């Protein structure tokens, strides 16, 4: 089984260290780092660290293509690019020295025409085969109708492949009728998707631990009822709710001293995809509990580092060893009408 990562709206990650972020003030930076970013790029980093590199398919704006591809090449990424008009958007990641708080501001990006999206879809169809796994990661460029994601899901299924979707809430809601095989929203995104809302602030990290679990379990079951084959709702430091049909399983998170939680969800997807690849395209062969444990270990290791997707294989394996020695996750049978 091959894994293909589709990142429809790549980004430059501009990581900015400051003493303190004060609204309305003029602030001098301590350090700035520019890297290729996007949810799919973060997933690819973790998979490379684990020794199972995956190819990426990226529509890259012509104005910034040379610079963006140079950053990808410098870190050993494997990718195929589709040149589209415009530039590559920027995410500003502010790291505060005084409080260790992290704030991320994402640009929307350049508009994409449907003709350009059709070229991206054609490239995907040419790169997948029966039994493959496609990871569709991140937001979509402005200008595309929400049917664009559903069309991609249909293409993947027509090829006999499976698809994991991690996208913005309104896009996730719109694609459920196309029955994505796996979805991996965080708790805020999952609840917004169930309301079919556009979301401008996501993953604020303020869910109380005692309420995060029931909320995540409820959301995961509801997303399956609306069409997801399997829904994994991440709830930060609390854990992950995994639902399939009317059954939901809760897997606690692994506690770490977090430096930055940026990209933790992407690292979770990478750990999950790493384990799914062991099943060689057969859903019946997947040990889903183990797959989620690998995802939890990758997410925890990611939180100990600043760079999104920067988790190291040795640390992931050490955390996984601790998780495998823990008590099995409790399973709850819920109603499909949630």
C-alpha positions in Angstrom: 0.0 0.0 0.0 1.2 3.5 -0.9 0.3 6.6 1.0 -0.3 9.9 -0.9 -0.6 13.2 1.0 -2.7 15.9 -0.7 -2.2 19.3 0.8 -4.6 21.6 -1.2 -3.5 24.9 0.4 0.2 24.8 1.4 1.7 27.6 3.5 5.0 29.2 4.6 5.3 28.8 8.4 6.9 31.9 9.8 7.8 31.1 13.4 8.4 34.3 15.4 9.9 34.3 18.9 8.9 37.3 21.0 9.2 38.2 24.7 5.5 38.8 24.9 2.7 39.3 22.4 0.8 42.5 23.4 -2.1 43.6 21.2 -1.7 47.2 19.9 2.0 47.3 20.7 5.1 47.6 18.5 7.2 44.5 19.2 10.7 43.5 18.2 11.3 39.8 17.4 13.9 37.7 19.1 14.2 35.2 16.2 12.4 34.2 13.0 12.4 30.9 11.1 10.8 30.2 7.8 9.8 26.7 6.8 7.5 25.0 4.4 4.3 24.3 6.2 0.8 22.9 6.0 -0.9 19.9 7.7 0.3 17.5 5.0 3.9 18.8 5.2 3.8 18.2 8.9 2.5 14.6 8.4 5.2 13.9 5.9 7.9 15.0 8.3 6.8 12.5 11.0 6.5 9.7 8.5 10.0 10.4 7.2 11.3 10.3 10.8 9.5 6.9 11.3 11.2 5.5 8.2 8.1 5.4 6.0 8.2 8.4 3.7 5.1 9.3 1.7 4.9 11.4 -1.4 3.0 14.7 -1.3 0.9 16.3 -4.1 0.9 20.1 -3.7 -0.6 22.9 -5.8 2.0 25.6 -5.4 1.5 29.2 -6.4 3.7 30.2 -9.3 4.9 33.4 -7.6 6.5 31.5 -4.7 7.1 28.1 -6.3 10.9 28.2 -6.4 11.3 29.3 -2.8 8.7 26.8 -1.5 10.1 23.9 -3.4 13.6 24.8 -2.2 12.5 24.6 1.4 10.9 21.2 0.8 13.9 19.8 -1.0 16.2 21.0 1.8 14.5 18.8 4.3 14.3 15.7 2.1 10.6 15.8 1.2 9.3 13.8 -1.7 6.7 15.8 -3.6 5.0 16.4 -6.9 3.8 20.0 -7.5 1.1 21.3 -9.7 1.7 25.0 -10.5 -1.3 27.3 -10.0 -1.6 31.1 -10.3 -0.8 33.3 -7.3 1.4 32.8 -4.3 1.8 30.7 -1.2 0.1 31.9 1.9 1.8 32.5 5.2 1.1 31.3 8.8 2.5 33.5 11.5 3.4 31.4 14.6 4.1 33.6 17.6 6.1 31.9 20.5 6.1 34.0 23.7 9.2 33.6 25.9 7.5 35.0 29.0 4.5 32.7 29.1 5.3 29.9 26.6 2.0 30.7 24.9 1.7 29.9 21.2 -0.6 31.9 18.8 -1.1 31.0 15.2 -2.5 33.3 12.5 -3.3 31.7 9.2 -3.7 33.5 5.9 -6.5 32.3 3.6 -4.3 32.1 0.5 -4.7 32.9 -3.2 -8.0 32.0 -4.9 -8.0 28.8 -7.0 -10.1 28.3 -10.2 -12.0 25.1 -10.8 -9.9 24.5 -13.9 -6.8 24.4 -11.7 -8.5 22.1 -9.1 -9.4 19.7 -12.0 -5.7 19.5 -12.8 -4.9 18.7 -9.2 -7.6 16.0 -9.2 -6.2 14.5 -12.4 -2.7 14.4 -10.8 -4.2 12.5 -7.8 -6.0 10.0 -10.0 -2.7 9.3 -11.9 -0.8 8.6 -8.6 -3.1 6.2 -6.8 -4.1 2.6 -7.2 -6.4 0.0 -5.5 -5.5 -0.4 -1.8 -3.7 2.9 -1.5 -4.3 5.5 1.3 -4.8 9.2 0.5 -4.5 11.8 3.2 -6.3 15.0 2.3 -4.9 17.5 4.8 -5.7 21.1 5.6 -7.8 23.9 4.3 -8.9 24.5 0.7 -8.0 27.6 -1.2 -10.6 30.4 -1.5 -12.6 30.3 -4.7 -13.4 26.6 -4.7 -16.9 25.2 -4.0 -17.2 22.8 -1.1 -18.1 20.1 -3.6 -14.4 20.0 -4.5 -13.6 17.8 -1.6 -16.5 15.5 -2.3 -15.3 15.1 -5.9 -11.8 14.1 -4.6 -13.3 11.5 -2.2 -15.3 10.0 -5.1 -12.1 9.9 -7.3 -10.2 8.0 -4.5 -13.1 5.5 -4.0 -13.4 5.0 -7.8 -9.7 4.0 -7.8 -10.3 1.4 -5.0 -8.3 3.5 -2.5 -9.2 4.9 0.9 -9.1 8.5 2.1 -8.5 10.2 5.4 -9.8 13.8 5.6 -8.6 16.5 8.0 -10.0 19.8 6.9 -11.9 22.9 8.0 -15.3 22.2 9.7 -17.6 23.4 7.0 -15.7 21.4 4.4 -15.8 18.4 6.6 -19.5 18.7 7.0 -20.1 19.0 3.3 -18.1 15.9 2.5 -19.7 13.5 4.9 -22.3 12.5 2.3 -19.5 11.1 0.2 -18.6 8.8 3.1 -14.9 9.5 3.8 -13.2 6.4 5.3 -11.5 8.3 8.1 -11.9 11.8 9.5 -9.6 13.3 12.3 -11.0 16.6 13.5 -10.1 18.1 16.9 -13.0 18.7 19.3 -13.6 22.3 18.3 -13.6 21.4 14.6 -15.8 18.3 15.1 -18.5 20.3 17.0 -18.4 23.1 14.4 -18.7 20.5 11.6 -21.8 19.1 13.2 -23.3 22.6 13.1 -22.0 23.1 9.6 -20.4 26.4 10.8 -17.5 28.4 9.3 -14.8 28.6 12.1 -12.4 31.5 12.5 -10.9 30.3 15.8 -10.1 26.6 16.3 -8.4 24.5 18.9 -8.2 27.2 21.6 -7.3 24.4 24.0 -9.8 25.5 26.7 -11.9 22.3 27.0 -12.1 21.2 30.6 -10.6 17.7 30.9 -13.8 16.4 32.7 -16.0 17.5 29.9 -13.7 16.9 26.9 -14.3 13.1 26.9 -18.1 13.0 26.7 -18.1 15.8 24.2 -15.5 14.1 22.0 -17.4 10.7 22.2 -20.7 12.3 21.3 -19.2 14.2 18.4 -17.4 11.1 17.0 -20.6 9.0 17.1 -22.6 11.8 15.5 -20.0 12.2 12.6 -20.2 8.5 11.9 -24.0 8.7 11.9 -23.7 11.4 9.2 -21.4 9.4 6.9 -17.9 9.1 8.2 -16.6 5.5 8.1 -14.5 6.1 11.2 -14.3 9.3 13.2 -11.3 10.1 15.5 -11.9 13.3 17.5 -8.8 14.5 19.3 -9.4 16.4 22.5 -5.9 17.8 23.3 -4.4 16.7 26.6 -7.5 14.7 27.4 -7.3 12.0 24.7 -9.0 10.7 21.6 -12.5 9.4 20.9 -12.6 6.9 18.1 -16.0 5.9 16.7 -17.1 3.4 14.1 -20.8 2.8 13.5 -22.3 2.9 17.0 -19.2 2.0 19.0 -16.9 4.5 20.5 -13.5 3.9 22.2 -11.7 6.4 24.4 -7.9 6.5 24.4 -6.3 8.8 26.9 -3.5 11.2 25.9 0.1 10.8 27.1 1.2 13.6 29.4 4.2 15.6 28.4 5.7 19.1 29.2 4.4 20.8 26.0 6.6 23.3 24.3 4.2 23.9 21.5 1.0 22.0 20.5 1.2 23.4 16.9 1.0 20.4 14.5 0.2 17.9 17.3 -3.0 16.8 15.4 -1.0 16.4 12.2 1.6 14.2 14.1 -1.3 12.1 15.3 -2.5 11.6 11.7 1.1 10.6 10.8 1.3 8.0 13.5 -2.1 6.6 12.5 -1.1 6.5 8.8 2.2 4.8 9.7 0.3 2.0 11.4 -2.4 1.7 8.7 0.3 1.2 6.1 1.3 -2.1 7.9 -2.2 -3.5 6.9 -1.3 -3.3 3.2 -4.6 -1.7 2.2 -6.8 -4.2 4.1 -9.2 -2.6 6.6 -9.8 -6.0 8.2 -6.1 -6.3 9.1 -5.9 -2.9 10.9 -5.4 -3.0 14.6 -7.2 0.3 15.2 -6.4 0.6 18.9 -2.7 0.2 18.2 -3.0 2.7 15.3 -4.4 5.3 17.6 -1.8 4.6 20.2 0.9 5.3 17.6 -0.9 8.5 16.8 -1.1 9.5 20.4 2.6 8.8 20.9 3.5 10.9 17.8 1.3 13.8 18.9 2.9 13.7 22.4 6.4 13.7 21.0 5.5 16.6 18.7 4.4 18.7 21.6 7.9 18.6 23.2 9.4 20.5 20.2 8.8 23.8 18.5 8.7 22.7 14.8 5.4 21.3 13.7 5.9 17.6 12.6 9.4 17.6 14.2 8.8 14.5 16.4 11.7 12.1 16.6 11.3 8.4 16.0 13.1 7.3 19.2 10.9 9.5 21.4 7.7 8.3 19.6 8.8 4.6 20.3 9.6 5.3 23.9 6.2 6.9 24.5 4.5 4.1 22.6 6.1 1.5 24.9 4.6 3.2 27.9 1.2 3.4 26.2 1.2 -0.3 25.3 1.8 -1.2 28.9 -1.3 0.7 30.0 -4.8 -0.7 30.6 -6.8 -1.2 27.4 -9.1 1.6 26.4 -12.7 1.3 27.6 -15.3 0.7 24.8 -18.8 2.2 25.0 -21.7 1.2 22.8 -23.7 4.3 21.9 -26.8 5.1 19.9 -26.5 5.8 16.2 -29.0 8.6 16.6 -26.8 11.2 18.4 
